[in-house]
Amino acid sequence: MVEHVSEGTVIRVGVAGVRGYKGFEAARLMARHPRFKVVMVSSDAMAGHRLKDLDPDLRRDGMAQAVGYNDTISAAKDYGVELMLLATEPEMCATLGGELFGAGIHAIDLSGAHALKSAEAHAQTYGFPYPEVAHRAVFGLTEHVTPGGLAGQKLVANPGAYATTVLLALLPIAKAGLIEPGSVVVDAKAGSSTAGRKARISLLFSELDSNLYANKIDRHQYTPEILQELDAAQAGHGDAPGFKLTLATHLLPLARGVLATSYLRVRGESDTRRAAELVREALKKSYAGSPFVQVLDSAEGVQLKRVLGTNRCLIGATADLWGERVVVVSALDNLGKGTAGQAVQNANLVFGLPETMGLEAGVETR
């Protein structure tokens, strides 16, 4: 049932995990949105404080009360929260997601805890039991949700930043039946905020500056999301289940941004130039009406500086004649379209608002 809100109605919002990068970005976007208002946040480190104590620039919603995680649900009920954004650790988000669902409060999970449809894949990825309500969640890759599929939903699983970057590039190609099975290799490079706000030696400035290194090649937590969605897309073309790809991620000495380069072969097409044309056609057809995804004529035009601070994703495809592959490059801001921006985009559609509302001016990158 679509829950359209009447003109001028303000929707009360809570944010769990507000001290992390994703939660903080979500709070900043919501705190300037014309129809959403942050009324409470949760964080054990922030308990007893106000949102303005985290950032004095959040003047409009600065008096929002901060509580500990154990008080999240009771505070959400007390403050009349209608939408909760979950941006803390996956196990805590799984617990909160179930309780919010039971209480009839809309939730958008930015942690990945509700993204996988397989209990086995979930256990291998996150190491805790499959959330009871995960099968009720809509996978919120906004541009690929069935029209109207987000309206009124109680639980939305936001894709991770890497998953969003890769899937926006590959899903239209897979849905068109163009990907030769087993041919996909993805090289993704990202800013340090993709690793979260943690005190780790590998994330220190002295370690990252003038450096570049691969991480989590054998265990990246967002690879199962990518495989799940691509597998479903390929199934429609008679392919056996079990989509395969190699994903290698690397950390850049930057704060934000993800750029993914995907290498693939097109099924049944030996002419690489023609293969690249088919890929570009599939991408342009898929995103013809999208306000946030832009398909370029060449992969070389995709640059991080063009997407940082926005909710945009740029995608381009070029023929590699030497390797006889098509190279597809996609880029986005991991805290914008990759997480918090996409969460706001999804929230707009849940409540029957224009999907661009509150996102037209982009996101802050300071």
Phi, psi and omega per residue, in radians:
M1 nan 2.175 3.137
V2 -1.226 2.259 -3.126
E3 -1.819 1.226 3.083
H4 -1.138 2.379 3.113
V5 -1.748 2.471 -3.113
S6 -1.195 2.715 -3.092
E7 -0.963 2.225 3.093
G8 1.560 -0.223 3.131
T9 -1.156 2.354 3.113
V10 -1.745 2.271 -3.129
I11 -1.678 2.211 -3.052
R12 -1.494 2.258 -2.975
V13 -2.142 2.534 2.977
G14 -2.137 2.686 3.123
V15 -2.281 2.104 3.061
A16 -1.710 2.228 -3.090
G17 1.567 0.689 -2.989
V18 -1.250 -0.312 3.137
R19 -1.439 -0.298 3.087
G20 -1.336 2.922 -3.100
Y21 -1.066 -0.808 -3.112
K22 -1.144 -0.777 -3.119
G23 -1.159 -0.707 3.140
F24 -1.138 -0.755 3.125
E25 -1.117 -0.693 3.117
A26 -1.098 -0.732 3.127
A27 -1.122 -0.694 -3.140
R28 -1.151 -0.711 3.117
L29 -1.165 -0.765 -3.130
M30 -1.165 -0.571 -3.076
A31 -1.285 -0.059 3.034
R32 -2.157 0.066 -3.138
H33 -1.288 2.373 -3.070
P34 -1.214 -0.288 -3.079
R35 -2.116 -0.137 3.089
F36 -1.935 2.559 3.107
K37 -2.411 2.206 3.096
V38 -1.354 2.091 -3.102
V39 -1.965 -0.296 3.045
M40 -2.777 2.689 3.078
V41 -2.393 2.800 3.091
S42 -2.286 2.452 3.116
S43 -3.042 2.225 3.138
D44 -1.039 -0.654 -3.126
A45 -1.241 -0.404 -3.090
M46 -1.752 -0.109 -3.034
A47 -0.905 2.313 -3.139
G48 1.592 -0.142 3.138
H49 -1.809 -3.067 3.099
R50 -2.053 2.823 -3.139
L51 -1.033 -0.592 -3.135
K52 -1.125 -0.400 3.108
D53 -1.251 -0.377 3.079
L54 -1.452 -0.657 3.122
D55 -2.699 1.879 -3.118
P56 -1.111 -0.281 3.119
D57 -1.272 -0.248 3.126
L58 -1.469 1.071 -2.988
R59 -1.156 -0.734 -3.009
R60 -1.070 -0.764 -3.099
D61 -1.932 0.357 -3.027
G62 -1.096 -0.395 -3.110
M63 -1.496 0.052 3.097
A64 -0.995 2.266 -3.070
Q65 -1.366 2.435 3.053
A66 -1.785 2.337 3.105
V67 -2.215 2.922 3.057
G68 -1.300 2.862 -3.083
Y69 -1.042 -0.652 -3.114
N70 -1.148 -0.314 -3.140
D71 -1.795 0.144 -3.053
T72 -1.026 -0.860 -3.040
I73 -1.202 -0.790 -3.138
S74 -1.107 -0.692 3.115
A75 -1.170 -0.689 3.114
A76 -1.042 -0.724 3.116
K77 -1.183 -0.764 -3.107
D78 -1.081 -0.660 -3.083
Y79 -1.623 0.102 3.087
G80 1.158 0.595 -3.120
V81 -1.101 2.322 3.096
E82 -1.823 -0.384 -3.131
L83 -2.460 2.263 3.109
M84 -2.069 2.261 3.048
L85 -1.739 2.161 -3.070
L86 -1.798 1.964 -3.021
A87 -2.342 0.437 3.099
T88 -1.821 -2.768 -3.083
E89 -1.105 2.553 -3.059
P90 -0.947 -0.717 -3.098
E91 -1.140 -0.696 3.081
M92 -1.173 -0.686 3.116
C93 -1.135 -0.599 3.098
A94 -1.114 -0.764 3.117
T95 -1.128 -0.849 -3.115
L96 -1.145 -0.656 -3.127
G97 -1.057 -0.739 3.118
G98 -1.145 -0.711 -3.125
E99 -1.221 -0.688 3.104
L100 -1.157 -0.710 3.117
F101 -1.053 -0.758 3.121
G102 -1.136 -0.516 -3.123
A103 -1.523 -0.041 3.127
G104 1.342 0.348 3.138
I105 -1.721 2.270 3.108
H106 -1.085 2.474 3.112
A107 -2.425 2.445 2.992
I108 -2.098 2.082 -3.049
D109 -1.714 2.073 3.135
L110 -1.680 0.101 -2.995
S111 -1.688 -0.322 -3.053
G112 1.671 -0.111 -3.028
A113 -1.108 -0.436 -3.097
H114 -2.014 0.256 -2.993
A115 -1.462 -0.506 -3.029
L116 -1.616 2.449 -3.133
K117 -1.597 -0.262 3.132
S118 -1.722 2.156 3.115
A119 -1.114 -0.622 3.140
E120 -1.160 -0.806 3.115
A121 -1.094 -0.669 3.115
H122 -1.085 -0.825 -3.117
A123 -1.084 -0.709 3.128
Q124 -1.170 -0.581 -3.071
T125 -1.432 -0.769 -2.986
Y126 -1.940 -0.323 3.041
G127 1.321 0.303 3.029
F128 -2.420 2.831 -3.016
P129 -1.019 2.615 3.129
Y130 -1.075 2.184 -3.138
P131 -1.054 2.389 -3.078
E132 -1.035 -0.561 -3.066
V133 -1.698 0.079 -3.073
A134 -1.057 -0.595 -3.132
H135 -1.202 -0.230 3.109
R136 -1.610 -0.112 -3.068
A137 -1.399 2.511 2.998
V138 -1.614 2.260 3.089
F139 -1.284 1.969 -2.907
G140 -1.583 0.829 2.931
L141 -1.384 1.606 -2.800
T142 -0.836 -0.843 -3.053
E143 -1.191 -0.225 -3.103
H144 -2.042 0.245 2.997
V145 -1.487 2.430 3.093
T146 -0.899 2.365 3.131
P147 -0.860 2.224 -3.096
G148 1.434 -0.043 -3.053
G149 -1.233 -0.288 3.118
L150 -1.668 -0.301 -3.045
A151 -1.023 2.120 3.068
G152 1.318 0.045 -3.086
Q153 -1.132 2.444 -3.138
K154 -1.483 -0.453 -3.096
L155 -2.461 2.117 3.115
V156 -2.095 2.264 3.083
A157 -1.705 1.831 3.113
N158 -1.219 2.296 3.045
P159 -1.141 2.716 3.035
G160 -1.242 2.935 -3.067
A161 -1.130 -0.788 3.100
Y162 -1.102 -0.767 -3.134
A163 -1.066 -0.744 3.131
T164 -1.094 -0.781 -3.120
T165 -1.067 -0.794 -3.090
V166 -1.294 -0.775 -3.069
L167 -1.196 -0.657 3.099
L168 -1.047 -0.557 3.127
A169 -1.399 -0.716 -2.960
L170 -1.678 -0.491 -3.059
L171 -1.045 -0.800 3.121
P172 -1.058 -0.586 -3.134
I173 -1.243 -0.723 3.108
A174 -1.163 -0.724 -3.140
K175 -1.123 -0.490 3.106
A176 -1.438 -0.038 3.116
G177 1.282 0.440 -3.026
L178 -1.618 -0.371 -3.008
I179 -1.373 2.169 3.033
E180 -1.248 2.126 -3.081
P181 -0.952 2.389 3.084
G182 1.403 0.088 -3.036
S183 -1.712 -0.081 -2.953
V184 -1.578 2.219 2.980
V185 -2.216 2.312 -3.106
V186 -2.113 2.225 3.042
D187 -1.974 2.006 -3.089
A188 -2.091 2.355 3.110
K189 -2.139 2.431 -2.996
A190 -2.585 2.792 3.065
G191 -1.286 2.880 -3.010
S192 -1.173 -0.372 -3.133
S193 -1.179 -0.269 3.050
T194 -1.162 -0.353 -3.139
A195 -1.541 -0.005 3.113
G196 1.528 2.988 -3.111
R197 -1.656 1.391 -3.062
K198 -2.167 2.684 3.061
A199 -1.582 1.557 3.140
R200 -2.246 2.461 -3.108
I201 -0.991 -0.716 -3.083
S202 -1.155 -0.242 -3.134
L203 -1.808 0.031 3.096
L204 -1.150 2.610 3.133
F205 -0.951 -0.736 -3.095
S206 -1.137 -0.448 3.117
E207 -1.481 -0.619 -3.074
L208 -1.490 -0.585 -3.042
D209 -1.048 2.289 -3.139
S210 1.013 0.537 -3.055
N211 -2.302 2.873 3.043
L212 -2.768 2.233 3.137
Y213 -2.607 2.663 3.125
A214 -1.416 2.637 3.099
N215 -2.588 2.569 3.028
K216 0.989 0.641 -3.129
I217 -1.105 -0.651 -3.055
D218 -1.630 0.000 -3.007
R219 -2.702 0.509 -3.057
H220 -1.137 2.265 -2.996
Q221 -1.220 -0.272 -3.134
Y222 -1.748 -0.083 3.055
T223 -1.044 -0.746 3.123
P224 -1.038 -0.587 3.076
E225 -1.110 -0.763 -3.123
I226 -1.111 -0.820 -3.124
L227 -1.105 -0.708 -3.139
Q228 -1.008 -0.843 -3.069
E229 -1.290 -0.678 3.123
L230 -1.226 -0.607 3.100
D231 -1.089 -0.763 3.124
A232 -1.118 -0.663 -3.141
A233 -1.184 -0.727 -3.121
Q234 -1.229 -0.512 -3.108
A235 -1.026 -0.532 3.136
G236 -1.196 -0.131 -3.142
H237 -1.999 0.335 3.043
G238 1.402 0.181 3.129
D239 -1.346 2.592 3.087
A240 -1.147 2.577 3.116
P241 -1.115 2.717 3.119
G242 1.822 0.960 3.090
F243 -1.001 2.394 -3.124
K244 -2.062 2.402 2.948
L245 -2.691 2.799 3.023
T246 -1.855 2.205 3.093
L247 -2.085 2.089 3.047
A248 -2.047 2.134 -3.134
T249 -1.905 2.590 -3.104
H250 -2.375 2.553 3.081
L251 -1.702 2.269 3.087
L252 -1.694 2.749 3.053
P253 -1.390 0.939 3.097
L254 -2.268 2.777 3.114
A255 -1.391 -0.712 -2.979
R256 -2.375 2.849 3.022
G257 1.884 2.543 3.024
V258 -2.327 2.293 3.008
L259 -2.203 2.105 -3.102
A260 -2.003 2.268 3.062
T261 -1.923 2.024 -3.102
S262 -1.886 2.277 -3.141
Y263 -1.932 2.250 -3.090
L264 -2.660 2.857 2.997
R265 -1.964 2.571 3.135
V266 -1.629 2.295 -3.098
R267 -1.005 2.188 3.007
G268 1.229 0.247 -3.112
E269 -2.171 1.917 -3.118
S270 -1.518 -0.328 3.114
D271 -1.461 1.880 -3.031
T272 -1.131 -0.624 3.105
R273 -1.125 -0.762 3.105
R274 -1.126 -0.655 3.107
A275 -1.051 -0.753 3.122
A276 -1.130 -0.662 3.100
E277 -1.089 -0.739 3.129
L278 -1.099 -0.693 3.113
V279 -1.128 -0.811 3.135
R280 -1.088 -0.692 3.112
E281 -1.077 -0.756 3.133
A282 -1.109 -0.713 3.141
L283 -1.169 -0.806 -3.107
K284 -1.153 -0.644 3.089
K285 -1.136 -0.730 -3.103
S286 -1.142 -0.666 -3.020
Y287 -1.904 0.354 -3.100
A288 -0.997 -0.620 -3.111
G289 -1.860 0.226 -3.069
S290 -1.417 2.292 3.106
P291 -1.393 -0.242 -3.018
F292 -2.092 -0.280 -3.128
V293 -1.895 2.157 -3.117
Q294 -2.061 2.254 3.127
V295 -1.769 2.146 -3.136
L296 -1.658 2.888 -3.108
D297 -1.375 -0.268 -3.109
S298 -2.538 2.609 3.121
A299 -1.171 -0.487 -3.074
E300 -1.143 -0.351 -3.140
G301 -1.400 -0.135 -3.110
V302 -1.443 1.996 -3.099
Q303 -2.353 2.509 -3.139
L304 -1.058 -0.684 -3.051
K305 -1.083 -0.346 -3.128
R306 -1.468 -0.197 -3.113
V307 -2.063 -0.278 -3.113
L308 -1.075 2.363 -3.132
G309 1.425 0.237 -3.117
T310 -2.321 3.051 3.005
N311 -1.809 0.455 -3.075
R312 -1.665 2.714 2.942
C313 -2.252 2.292 3.058
L314 -1.847 2.422 3.139
I315 -2.376 2.405 3.057
G316 -2.517 2.654 -3.134
A317 -2.300 2.433 -3.118
T318 -2.443 2.571 3.099
A319 -1.390 2.310 2.996
D320 -1.803 1.710 -3.031
L321 -1.217 -0.529 -3.127
W322 -1.239 -0.760 -3.106
G323 -1.620 -0.056 -3.123
E324 0.945 0.769 3.085
R325 -2.274 2.867 2.966
V326 -1.760 2.328 3.121
V327 -1.848 2.125 -3.133
V328 -2.017 2.141 -3.123
V329 -1.986 2.331 3.116
S330 -2.341 2.575 -3.105
A331 -2.569 2.521 3.080
L332 -2.745 2.960 3.027
D333 -1.500 2.090 -3.046
N334 -1.132 -0.431 3.096
L335 -1.657 -0.130 3.058
G336 -1.707 -1.782 3.140
K337 -1.044 -0.443 -3.123
G338 -1.273 -0.489 -3.135
T339 -2.556 -1.446 -2.974
A340 -1.133 -0.719 3.119
G341 -1.103 -0.772 3.115
Q342 -1.137 -0.598 3.091
A343 -1.100 -0.711 3.090
V344 -1.174 -0.725 3.089
Q345 -1.003 -0.794 3.110
N346 -1.154 -0.721 3.137
A347 -1.065 -0.709 3.088
N348 -0.971 -0.793 -3.093
L349 -1.271 -0.567 3.070
V350 -1.019 -0.691 -3.071
F351 -1.745 0.243 3.046
G352 1.280 0.439 3.116
L353 -1.721 2.807 3.054
P354 -1.022 2.362 -3.022
E355 -1.149 -0.332 -3.134
T356 -1.526 -0.139 -3.024
M357 -1.053 2.286 3.128
G358 1.384 -0.016 -3.101
L359 -2.075 -0.077 -3.061
E360 -1.043 -0.619 -3.068
A361 -1.549 0.047 -3.130
G362 1.419 -2.967 -3.141
V363 -2.035 2.785 -3.140
E364 -1.450 2.608 -3.125
T365 -2.161 0.277 -3.093
R366 -1.295 nan nan
